[in-house]
Amino acid sequence: MKSTFLSCILAAAFCCICSGASPADTIDPKAKAIYDASIAAAKKVTSFDAVAEVKMTLPANEIRPAYLDRPAHLVMTFDSEDGSSMKFRIEALKDGKPTRVITNDDKTTVVVDLATKEYMDLGNTIDPILEEVLQQFPHWIMEQKRSSDEDEHSPKPVSITLDPEETLDGTPCDVVRIARKMNLILMEGGPAGEANPDPQPSIRMVTTIAIARTDSMPRRLTETMSKDDGTLVGPPPTTTLYSKVKVNAPIDSTLFTQKIPEGFAKAAIPKQEKNDAKQGRMVLKDGEPMPEGTTVKQSEPRRSGLAIQVGDKAPDFQLKALDGSDVTLASLKGKVVLLDFWATWCGPCKQVMPTIQKLADEFKDKGVVVMGVNTFERGDGAAKKYMDSKKYTYGCLLKGDELAKAYGINAIPTLIIIHKDGTIAKAEVGVSGNPEKDLREAITQALAK
């Protein structure tokens, strides 16, 4: 399963993002060495076993979710280097004993509430409990596994310093404070407009990590976001504590499945409060891209419904490929077509692209055409530069804005699979669950039709 764990910036208008340092910012060599060692260790994690406790500072008028301030025993294994495929078990604890158990074996999610004697079988999705699950995940590890040193769109640290050392989870920890600064430059006329010359506000994101000297893993992680004047913005300040940490230890695979205890009743699946960014979508605003890291507040309406549904005839198109050739949908009739609408500024889009490449290689001689559709891009040549830098070899169509509008696309990535006869076989906004498995199954079914 895949999800996005980037911190958010709440913006009132379209903006572009650049990082900058203030005179007081500094990169302490010792702090940076500890920080870099933790990044390297996180990328190599194959399993993580710990008790996690999330503490969040919420406004007084907001109801605290039940999973906050409650320890949970988390066991995870990563089946891919980038963390996109995983299995997990989360046990909510009370007085050290499980009261609620969530398991996912990369295929099926089961929730058993031992306190109420109820259960939910969610099948191959975690969407109804997504927020609860994400709060317990080891964000630091997953973000490092998915990040790239070549990612030019993510703000780099402007300050890395050391706080006094502490002892947590029975081990000495170096406390490293990392600050990133994002300047919000309002634009006139969208991506091609000129920057507003007036001074604009900036957002400072500070992550403080107590890094254990034994394994370079966090024992405490605190995240805050604020404006220049110190006013907090974005997500509420959050602190996650980790104890009884075991890294890269052998894990019994049977932990990721569970049988329903006899006599337990089937519970109603809760209604979902949809949040596009949490499900791996970058949401567009009035046809223009929101900056990477932006999320949609839950009070805002969803804007991700598609105009084209499964079974409809796919809109025809004529678009230029990276090599300058013209590609039409009509020319692809008789083949299964996978279209991936994406942009270089879209973090979730870039996370799914290795999967798109893998599927393109797997099906290249089996009557399948895989193409990215570069959409709402910020600059000419950006798509080719990014594809070349990552050595992606599947097809890429340029200037797909009008085609995206024909589909009613307001959020990316959007993945479309088209049958040999030109009708829609699958249409999905965002990435969740196991996209590689889901797309492979959909392509295989389309080939068999």
C-alpha positions as a printed Julia matrix, in Angstrom:
449×3 Matrix{Float64}:
   0.0     0.0     0.0
   1.04    3.52   -0.67
   0.3     6.88    0.87
   1.84   10.28    1.07
   3.37   11.63    4.29
   4.55   15.12    3.38
   3.79   18.02    5.71
   1.28   20.51    4.3
   1.18   24.23    3.65
  -2.21   25.93    3.61
  -2.21   28.57    0.85
  -4.94   31.05   -0.05
  -3.82   31.49   -3.68
  -1.66   29.75   -6.24
   2.01   30.16   -5.47
   5.43   28.85   -6.36
   7.81   27.66   -3.68
  11.47   28.32   -3.12
  13.63   27.85   -0.05
  15.77   30.47    1.57
  17.79   30.87    4.73
  17.81   33.69    7.24
  21.12   35.05    8.57
  20.59   33.15   11.85
  20.32   29.78   10.14
  23.31   27.48   10.31
  24.31   23.97    9.32
  26.28   22.43   12.18
  28.64   19.77   10.71
  28.21   17.39   13.65
  24.42   17.73   13.61
  24.36   17.2     9.84
  26.49   14.05   10.13
  24.06   12.57   12.67
  21.09   13.61   10.54
  22.61   12.13    7.36
  23.42    8.87    9.17
  19.79    8.6    10.28
  18.59    9.16    6.71
  20.92    6.43    5.45
  19.76    4.04    8.18
  16.08    4.76    7.45
  16.51    3.93    3.77
  17.85    0.48    4.72
  15.07   -0.45    7.16
  13.38   -3.73    6.24
  11.31   -4.13    9.41
  10.27   -1.89   12.28
   8.83   -3.02   15.63
   8.05   -0.44   18.31
   5.49    1.05   20.64
   4.4     4.44   19.28
   2.47    7.19   21.03
   1.25   10.26   19.16
   0.64   13.54   20.97
  -0.98   16.4    19.07
  -1.79   19.94   20.18
  -5.35   20.54   18.99
  -7.52   23.66   19.39
  -9.81   23.49   22.41
 -12.95   23.23   20.26
 -11.75   20.19   18.29
 -12.65   16.65   19.32
  -9.58   14.52   20.01
  -9.54   11.29   17.99
  -9.47    8.16   20.15
  -6.1     7.07   18.74
  -4.26   10.14   20.07
  -2.43    9.93   23.4
  -2.86    6.16   23.26
   0.14    3.88   22.85
   0.09    1.39   20.0
   2.34   -1.55   19.24
   3.38   -1.27   15.59
   5.03   -3.99   13.53
   5.88   -3.33    9.86
   7.85   -4.98    7.11
   8.86   -3.27    3.88
   8.8    -5.42    0.75
  10.3    -2.75   -1.51
  13.2    -0.32   -1.13
  11.0     2.76   -1.59
   8.5     1.62    1.05
   5.63    1.43   -1.46
   4.87   -2.19   -0.57
   4.48   -3.16    3.05
   2.66   -5.25    5.64
   1.68   -4.01    9.09
   0.03   -4.77   12.4
  -1.17   -2.08   14.81
  -2.34   -2.95   18.32
  -3.95   -0.18   20.36
  -2.83   -0.7    23.95
  -4.43   -0.12   27.33
  -2.43   -1.04   30.42
  -0.03   -2.81   28.08
  -2.71   -5.09   26.57
  -4.24   -4.93   23.04
  -7.74   -3.48   22.79
  -7.97   -3.01   19.01
  -5.93   -4.8    16.33
  -5.48   -3.71   12.72
  -3.67   -6.0    10.29
  -2.78   -5.65    6.62
  -0.92   -8.3     4.63
  -0.71   -6.13    1.48
  -3.99   -7.71    0.33
  -6.58   -7.55    3.09
  -7.2    -5.19    6.01
  -8.96   -6.54    9.09
  -9.9    -4.57   12.22
 -10.81   -6.42   15.42
 -12.04   -4.39   18.4
 -11.48   -6.53   21.48
 -13.24   -4.04   23.73
 -16.56   -3.98   21.81
 -16.24   -7.5    20.36
 -16.75   -6.21   16.83
 -14.76   -6.53   13.61
 -14.45   -5.0    10.15
 -13.12   -6.72    7.03
 -12.11   -3.85    4.71
 -10.81   -5.99    1.85
  -7.95   -4.41   -0.09
  -8.42   -0.86    1.21
  -7.58    1.03    4.4
  -9.44    4.22    3.44
 -12.07    4.1     6.23
  -9.31    3.98    8.88
  -6.63    5.82    6.9
  -6.13    8.71    9.32
  -5.8     6.37   12.3
  -3.27    4.19   10.48
  -1.19    7.09    9.19
  -0.8     8.57   12.66
   0.84    5.37   13.88
   3.17    4.83   10.92
   6.89    5.72   11.33
   6.75    8.81    9.09
  10.47    9.49    9.3
  11.44    6.09    7.94
   8.85    6.1     5.17
   9.65    9.63    4.02
  13.35    8.84    3.75
  12.7     5.61    1.84
  10.63    7.54   -0.69
  12.74   10.67   -0.92
  15.48   11.32   -3.45
  18.54   13.52   -3.25
  17.68   14.61   -6.78
  14.22   15.88   -5.83
  14.56   19.53   -6.76
  11.03   20.43   -5.68
  11.37   19.62   -1.98
  12.71   22.38    0.27
  16.2    21.66    1.59
  17.16   22.22    5.23
  18.34   25.76    5.91
  19.39   24.94    9.46
  20.57   21.75   11.18
  21.61   22.17   14.8
  22.05   20.13   17.98
  19.94   20.44   21.14
  21.17   18.96   24.45
  21.39   15.17   24.36
  18.76   13.07   26.14
  18.23    9.48   27.19
  15.04    7.97   25.77
  13.94    4.35   25.52
  16.94    3.52   27.68
  19.49    4.75   25.15
  21.43    8.04   24.72
  20.01   10.19   21.94
  21.42   13.1    19.97
  18.69   15.69   19.5
  18.83   17.27   16.04
  16.72   20.24   15.02
  16.09   20.62   11.27
  14.46   23.73    9.81
  13.15   24.21    6.29
  11.88   27.5     4.94
   9.35   27.89    2.17
   8.75   31.33    0.7
   5.26   31.81   -0.71
   5.51   34.02   -3.79
   2.07   34.96   -5.1
   1.74   34.66   -8.86
  -0.29   36.65  -11.39
  -1.83   34.49  -14.06
  -0.75   31.02  -12.91
   2.5    29.19  -13.65
   3.47   31.45  -16.56
   2.79   34.68  -14.66
   5.26   37.11  -13.18
   6.08   36.93   -9.48
   4.59   39.59   -7.24
   7.55   41.87   -6.32
   6.13   42.72   -2.89
   7.55   40.87    0.14
   5.63   37.68    0.75
   5.19   35.57    3.87
   7.22   32.44    4.44
   6.55   29.24    6.33
   9.14   27.67    8.62
   8.89   23.9     9.14
  10.87   22.59   12.1
  11.44   18.91   12.82
  13.19   17.97   16.07
  14.39   14.37   16.24
  15.89   12.54   19.2
  18.08   10.04   17.33
  19.26    6.97   19.24
  22.99    6.36   19.01
  22.42    2.59   18.95
  20.51    2.37   15.64
  20.17    5.98   14.3
  16.37    5.7    14.61
  14.1     8.34   16.19
  12.89    7.89   19.74
  10.99   11.17   19.65
   9.98   13.29   16.67
   8.3    16.69   16.89
   7.0    18.69   13.92
   5.77   22.29   13.84
   5.0    24.85   11.14
   4.86   28.6    11.67
   4.94   31.93    9.89
   7.78   34.42   10.27
   6.03   36.0    13.25
   5.83   32.66   15.07
   2.12   32.08   14.4
   1.45   28.37   14.0
  -0.02   27.27   10.66
  -0.8    24.02    8.89
  -1.19   20.75   10.81
  -1.26   20.97   14.62
   2.15   20.5    16.32
   2.7    16.76   16.67
   5.09   14.7    18.8
   5.56   10.97   18.31
   7.36    8.88   20.94
   8.9     5.48   20.12
   9.9     2.87   22.68
  10.9    -0.82   22.68
  12.32   -0.23   19.21
  13.59   -3.15   17.13
  14.92   -2.48   13.65
  15.51   -5.07   10.91
  14.6    -7.97   13.22
  13.01  -11.12   11.74
   9.2   -10.82   11.69
   6.73  -13.71   11.72
   4.5   -13.13    8.65
   1.47  -14.6    10.46
   1.33  -11.38   12.51
  -0.16   -9.59    9.51
  -3.32  -11.69    9.37
  -5.9   -12.41   12.05
  -8.91  -14.63   12.48
 -12.2   -13.21   13.67
 -12.8   -14.4    17.26
 -15.89  -16.5    17.71
 -18.94  -14.51   18.74
 -17.69  -11.14   17.44
 -20.25   -9.07   15.51
 -19.6    -7.38   12.17
 -19.38   -3.62   12.64
 -20.57   -0.97   10.18
 -17.74    0.53    8.15
 -17.44    4.23    9.08
 -18.22    6.88    6.51
 -15.09    8.49    5.12
 -14.28   12.16    5.35
 -12.45   12.39    2.07
  -9.14   14.23    2.03
  -7.56   14.08   -1.4
  -3.99   14.8    -0.32
  -4.03   12.02    2.29
  -4.93    9.51   -0.42
  -1.97   10.4    -2.59
  -3.44   13.17   -4.72
  -2.22   16.63   -5.57
  -5.4    18.69   -5.93
  -5.74   21.32   -8.63
  -7.24   24.71   -7.97
  -9.39   26.12  -10.79
  -7.42   24.14  -13.35
  -4.05   25.26  -11.98
  -1.66   23.16   -9.88
  -1.49   23.74   -6.16
   2.09   23.78   -4.85
   3.66   20.49   -3.78
   2.79   19.71   -0.19
  -0.57   21.54   -0.28
  -3.54   19.67    1.12
  -7.26   20.36    1.01
  -8.9    21.16    4.32
 -11.63   18.69    5.19
 -14.23   21.46    5.16
 -13.58   22.04    1.44
 -15.59   20.08   -1.14
 -13.9    17.3    -3.06
 -12.88   18.23   -6.59
 -11.73   14.85   -7.84
 -14.84   13.41   -9.53
 -14.25   12.36  -13.13
 -16.57   13.17  -16.03
 -15.73    9.82  -17.67
 -16.64    6.55  -15.99
 -15.87    2.87  -16.58
 -17.6     1.66  -19.75
 -17.69    5.11  -21.39
 -15.93    5.79  -24.66
 -12.52    7.34  -23.99
 -12.04   10.88  -25.36
  -9.89   10.86  -28.48
  -6.72   12.93  -28.51
  -3.78   14.01  -30.63
  -0.78   14.94  -28.54
   2.94   15.36  -29.07
   5.29   12.78  -27.59
   8.72   13.64  -26.18
  10.33   12.73  -29.51
   8.09   15.17  -31.39
   5.84   12.55  -32.98
   2.06   12.84  -32.96
   0.11   10.23  -31.01
  -3.64    9.69  -31.3
  -5.92    7.37  -29.39
  -7.3     6.1   -32.69
  -3.83    4.9   -33.66
  -3.74    2.76  -30.49
  -7.0     0.92  -31.16
  -6.61   -2.81  -30.61
  -4.22   -2.28  -27.72
  -4.78   -1.77  -24.01
  -3.71    1.75  -23.05
  -2.59    3.0   -19.63
  -2.57    6.8   -19.27
  -0.94    8.36  -16.2
  -1.77   12.07  -15.83
   1.11   13.69  -13.95
   3.27   16.77  -13.42
   6.8    17.33  -12.14
   5.54   19.43   -9.22
   3.29   16.6    -7.98
   4.9    14.48   -5.25
   2.39   11.57   -5.37
   2.76   11.49   -9.18
   6.51   10.99   -8.88
   6.07    8.31   -6.24
   3.99    6.13   -8.55
   6.2     6.57  -11.63
   8.61    3.7   -10.77
   5.54    1.44  -10.71
   4.43    2.79  -14.1
   7.9     2.03  -15.51
   7.83   -1.49  -14.06
   4.45   -2.21  -15.65
   5.58   -0.71  -18.97
   8.54   -3.1   -19.02
   6.39   -6.05  -17.98
   3.74   -5.54  -20.68
   5.77   -3.96  -23.49
   5.46   -6.99  -25.8
   1.93   -7.97  -24.78
  -0.23   -5.44  -26.62
  -0.15   -2.73  -23.95
   0.82    0.92  -24.45
   1.85    2.85  -21.32
   2.04    6.64  -21.49
   2.38    9.45  -19.05
   0.31   12.51  -19.89
   2.15   15.59  -18.65
  -0.57   17.89  -17.37
  -0.74   21.44  -15.99
   3.04   21.62  -16.14
   4.95   24.66  -14.92
   7.5    25.04  -17.69
   8.47   23.82  -21.16
  10.98   20.98  -21.07
  10.29   20.06  -17.43
   8.73   16.7   -18.3
  11.59   15.6   -20.56
  14.21   16.75  -18.06
  12.57   14.77  -15.26
  11.94   11.63  -17.36
  15.56   11.68  -18.58
  16.96   12.25  -15.07
  15.11    9.17  -13.77
  15.83    7.13  -16.92
  12.15    6.4   -17.46
  11.63    4.9   -20.91
   7.86    4.6   -21.21
   6.02    7.04  -23.46
   5.18   10.57  -22.39
   2.64   12.9   -24.03
   3.0    16.66  -23.59
   0.51   19.45  -22.92
  -2.3    17.19  -21.78
  -4.33   19.99  -20.18
  -7.26   19.82  -22.61
  -7.4    16.02  -22.42
  -7.39   16.25  -18.62
 -10.32   18.65  -18.8
 -12.16   16.25  -21.13
 -11.84   13.6   -18.43
 -12.9    16.07  -15.73
  -9.56   15.67  -13.95
  -9.08   17.99  -11.0
  -6.48   15.97   -9.09
  -3.38   14.04  -10.07
  -2.07   11.47  -10.47
  -5.09   10.14  -12.34
  -4.69    6.7   -13.9
  -6.85    5.61  -16.84
  -6.86    2.17  -18.46
  -8.57    1.91  -21.85
  -9.85   -1.33  -23.42
  -8.81   -2.41  -26.9
 -12.16   -1.12  -28.22
 -11.55    2.37  -26.82
 -13.81    2.18  -23.75
 -12.72    2.93  -20.19
 -11.66   -0.15  -18.21
 -10.44    1.62  -15.07
 -10.35    5.23  -13.87
  -8.7     6.05  -10.56
  -7.73    9.34   -8.95
  -4.73    9.19   -6.64
  -2.81    6.17   -5.39
  -3.75    4.02   -2.42
  -3.73    0.37   -1.52
  -1.25   -1.51   -3.73
  -1.18    0.39   -7.06
   1.19   -2.06   -8.76
  -1.02   -5.05   -7.95
  -4.25   -3.19   -8.78
  -2.99   -1.85  -12.12
  -1.49   -5.19  -13.13
  -4.79   -6.94  -12.45
  -6.75   -4.3   -14.36
  -4.39   -4.5   -17.36
  -4.51   -8.31  -17.36
  -8.31   -8.26  -17.26
  -8.43   -5.73  -20.09
  -6.12   -7.89  -22.21
  -8.38  -10.9   -21.65
 -11.51   -9.09  -22.82
